Amino acid sequence: MRTQVDLKAESEQVAHKIRSSYENVEFFATPFQHLIIDNIFSSSLADDCLRHFPPLSDASWDFTNVPDIEVKARTNWQDEFDIPEGIIEAIRVLNSAPVLHAMSERFGIPKLMPDPYFTGGGLNCTPTGGLLDIHVDGNYHDASGMNRRMNALVYLNPNYKDEWGGQFGIYEADGSTLEKAVAPTHNRLVLFDSHDRSFHGLPNPINFPQDDPRRSIILYYYTVANRPESQISVSEPHSALWQKKGFTDKHGHVTRDFT
């Protein structure tokens, strides 16, 4: 177990890596702002996350199987007390004030807040044959009324081989053309703007081994302020909008009910 001093040092190191990321090497402005940093955590913290990553037989997983759209598993955390020991420290780092300040400064999005409810966030696991159609994410957080602005992904795949597929695809503003494929290698951070033109996904079924699925941590960040007009295609609250659904949600709707 790491001390508070250890975790503060870890969060400050992550924040430094984000702030000092190199233009057009780690930080990119197009087709939407995104950041790719290797070895984001200390090796011991990344390895702890992998060691405590729950198997797919664990009760903490919710499974989604919508052919050609979304085939994967995601944890059903409701609060931080659901997070496994060995992973909670990584979540605390990613949601810490030093890291939030660094993300805000690097991306020009002030007053970012994490999600203590983990709505859609947590751990993701994609088994062989899994996929995620090209899409933009939902824009509204029911629990707080805030607007989703950023996504963070940390991959935990030390044995990864390119022939397994599963690269994170970054697409042009209309979702039609692949701009970049990012390998989900171990301890790699991907941060990106989340808005109505930040198309991403892994639409081709992956070939990971049965006993070594594609693993990641995914967290979302929000602001009270609305997104800039240039980032809005649908002003009302909406769920993920999928390419193969004609850029509607899984039920064929563009907007959704909210509270």
C-alpha positions in Angstrom: 0.0 0.0 0.0 1.4 3.4 -1.0 1.5 6.3 1.4 -0.2 9.6 0.8 3.3 11.0 0.1 3.9 8.3 -2.5 0.5 8.9 -4.2 1.1 12.7 -4.3 4.5 12.2 -5.9 2.9 9.8 -8.5 0.2 12.3 -9.3 2.7 15.1 -9.7 4.8 13.0 -12.0 1.8 12.2 -14.2 0.8 15.8 -14.2 4.4 16.8 -15.3 4.3 14.3 -18.2 1.0 15.8 -19.4 2.2 19.4 -19.1 5.5 18.7 -20.8 4.2 16.5 -23.6 5.7 17.4 -27.0 3.7 18.9 -29.8 3.1 16.5 -32.7 5.0 13.8 -30.9 2.7 13.2 -27.9 0.2 16.0 -28.1 -1.8 16.5 -31.3 -4.4 19.2 -32.2 -6.1 17.3 -35.1 -8.5 15.8 -36.0 -9.3 16.6 -32.4 -7.1 17.2 -29.4 -5.5 14.1 -28.2 -2.4 13.0 -26.1 -0.5 9.8 -26.1 2.1 9.2 -23.3 3.9 5.9 -22.7 4.9 4.7 -19.2 2.4 7.2 -17.6 2.5 5.4 -14.2 5.5 4.1 -12.4 6.0 0.5 -13.5 5.0 -0.8 -10.0 1.6 1.0 -10.1 0.9 -0.2 -13.6 1.8 -3.7 -12.7 -0.4 -3.6 -9.6 -3.3 -2.6 -11.8 -2.7 -5.5 -14.0 -2.3 -7.9 -11.1 -5.6 -6.8 -9.5 -7.6 -6.6 -12.8 -10.6 -8.8 -12.2 -11.2 -11.9 -14.4 -14.3 -11.8 -16.6 -15.9 -14.4 -14.3 -16.0 -11.7 -11.6 -19.4 -10.2 -10.6 -18.2 -6.7 -11.1 -18.6 -6.9 -14.9 -21.6 -5.9 -17.1 -21.5 -7.4 -20.6 -22.6 -5.7 -23.8 -23.2 -7.8 -26.9 -24.7 -5.7 -29.7 -23.4 -7.3 -32.9 -21.3 -4.9 -35.1 -21.8 -2.1 -32.5 -20.4 -2.9 -29.1 -19.1 -6.3 -27.8 -17.2 -5.9 -24.5 -17.4 -5.9 -20.7 -17.3 -2.9 -18.4 -17.2 -2.8 -14.6 -20.4 -1.7 -12.8 -18.8 0.5 -10.1 -21.1 2.8 -8.3 -18.5 4.6 -6.1 -14.9 4.3 -5.2 -15.6 1.6 -2.6 -16.3 -0.8 -5.5 -12.8 -0.4 -6.9 -10.4 -3.3 -6.3 -7.4 -2.9 -4.0 -4.4 -2.4 -6.2 -6.4 -0.3 -8.8 -7.9 2.3 -6.5 -4.6 4.1 -6.2 -4.4 4.5 -10.0 -7.9 6.0 -10.0 -7.0 8.4 -7.2 -4.0 9.6 -9.2 -6.0 10.1 -12.4 -8.7 12.0 -10.6 -6.3 14.0 -8.4 -6.1 17.8 -8.5 -2.6 17.9 -9.9 -3.6 15.8 -12.9 -6.9 17.7 -13.4 -5.0 21.0 -13.5 -2.5 19.6 -15.9 -5.2 18.2 -18.3 -7.1 21.6 -18.1 -3.9 23.5 -19.0 -2.8 21.2 -21.8 -6.2 21.0 -23.5 -7.5 24.5 -22.7 -10.5 23.2 -20.8 -10.8 24.9 -17.4 -12.5 23.6 -14.3 -12.5 19.9 -15.1 -14.2 17.6 -12.6 -14.0 13.8 -12.3 -17.0 11.5 -11.9 -17.3 10.0 -8.4 -20.3 7.9 -9.7 -18.2 6.3 -12.4 -21.1 6.5 -14.9 -19.7 4.5 -17.8 -16.2 4.7 -16.4 -14.0 2.1 -14.7 -12.4 -0.9 -16.2 -13.0 -2.1 -19.8 -12.3 -5.6 -21.0 -12.7 -6.7 -24.7 -12.4 -10.5 -25.3 -11.4 -12.0 -28.6 -14.0 -11.2 -31.2 -15.0 -8.0 -29.4 -15.3 -4.6 -31.0 -16.5 -1.0 -30.6 -18.0 0.7 -33.7 -16.9 4.2 -34.7 -18.8 6.7 -32.5 -18.9 9.9 -30.5 -19.6 9.6 -26.8 -22.6 10.8 -24.9 -22.5 14.5 -23.9 -24.3 14.8 -20.6 -23.9 13.5 -17.0 -27.3 12.8 -15.4 -25.9 12.7 -11.9 -24.5 16.2 -12.0 -26.0 18.0 -15.0 -22.5 18.7 -16.3 -21.1 18.3 -19.8 -18.6 15.6 -20.7 -15.4 17.1 -22.0 -12.5 14.6 -21.8 -11.8 10.9 -21.8 -8.8 9.2 -20.3 -7.7 5.6 -21.2 -4.8 3.7 -19.7 -4.0 0.4 -21.3 -2.8 -2.7 -19.4 -1.6 -5.1 -22.1 2.0 -6.1 -21.5 2.0 -9.0 -24.0 0.4 -7.0 -26.8 1.1 -7.9 -30.5 0.0 -5.8 -33.4 -1.5 -8.8 -35.1 -4.0 -9.0 -32.3 -5.7 -5.8 -33.5 -7.6 -3.7 -31.0 -5.8 -0.4 -31.9 -7.6 2.7 -30.7 -8.9 4.4 -33.9 -8.9 8.2 -34.2 -11.1 9.4 -37.1 -11.7 12.5 -39.1 -14.4 14.9 -38.1 -17.2 13.1 -40.0 -16.1 9.6 -38.8 -15.4 8.3 -42.3 -11.6 8.2 -42.4 -9.1 6.6 -40.0 -6.5 9.2 -39.1 -4.5 7.2 -36.5 -4.4 3.8 -35.0 -3.0 3.7 -31.4 -1.7 0.4 -30.1 -3.1 -0.4 -26.6 0.3 -1.2 -25.1 0.9 -1.6 -21.4 1.0 1.6 -19.3 0.1 3.9 -22.2 -2.2 6.9 -21.6 -4.5 8.3 -24.2 -6.4 11.5 -23.4 -8.7 13.2 -25.8 -11.4 15.9 -26.2 -14.8 14.3 -26.0 -17.3 16.1 -28.2 -19.7 15.6 -31.2 -16.8 15.4 -33.7 -14.3 13.3 -31.8 -15.0 10.0 -33.6 -13.2 7.0 -32.3 -13.5 3.3 -31.9 -12.2 -0.2 -32.8 -14.7 -1.4 -35.3 -12.9 -4.6 -36.4 -13.2 -7.7 -34.2 -10.0 -8.2 -32.2 -7.8 -11.3 -32.1 -6.5 -11.2 -28.5 -6.0 -14.7 -26.9 -8.8 -16.1 -25.0 -6.8 -15.9 -21.7 -5.4 -12.5 -22.4 -8.2 -10.0 -23.2 -7.7 -6.3 -24.1 -7.7 -4.4 -20.8 -8.0 -0.7 -20.0 -9.0 1.9 -17.4 -11.4 4.5 -18.8 -12.4 7.6 -16.9 -14.5 10.7 -18.0 -14.2 14.3 -17.0 -16.8 17.1 -17.0 -17.4 20.8 -16.8 -20.3 23.0 -15.8 -19.5 25.1 -18.9 -20.9 24.0 -22.2 -18.8 22.8 -25.0 -17.8 25.4 -27.6 -20.3 25.7 -30.5 -17.7 24.3 -32.9 -17.8 21.0 -31.0 -21.6 20.6 -31.0 -23.7 18.7 -33.5 -26.5 17.8 -31.1 -27.3 20.3 -28.4 -29.7 18.2 -26.4 -28.4 15.4 -24.2 -27.5 12.3 -26.2 -26.0 8.8 -25.7 -23.2 7.5 -27.8 -23.9 8.0 -31.5 -22.7 5.1 -33.8 -21.6 5.1 -37.4 -23.3 1.9 -38.2 -26.5 3.2 -36.8 -26.4 6.3 -39.0 -25.0 8.3 -36.1 -27.9 7.5 -33.8 -27.8 5.7 -30.5 -28.5 1.9 -30.2 -32.2 2.6 -30.3 -32.1 4.7 -33.4 -32.5 8.0 -31.5 -30.4 11.1 -31.7 -31.4 12.6 -28.3 -32.4 10.9 -25.0 -34.5 11.5 -21.9 -32.6 12.9 -19.0 -33.1 13.9 -15.4 
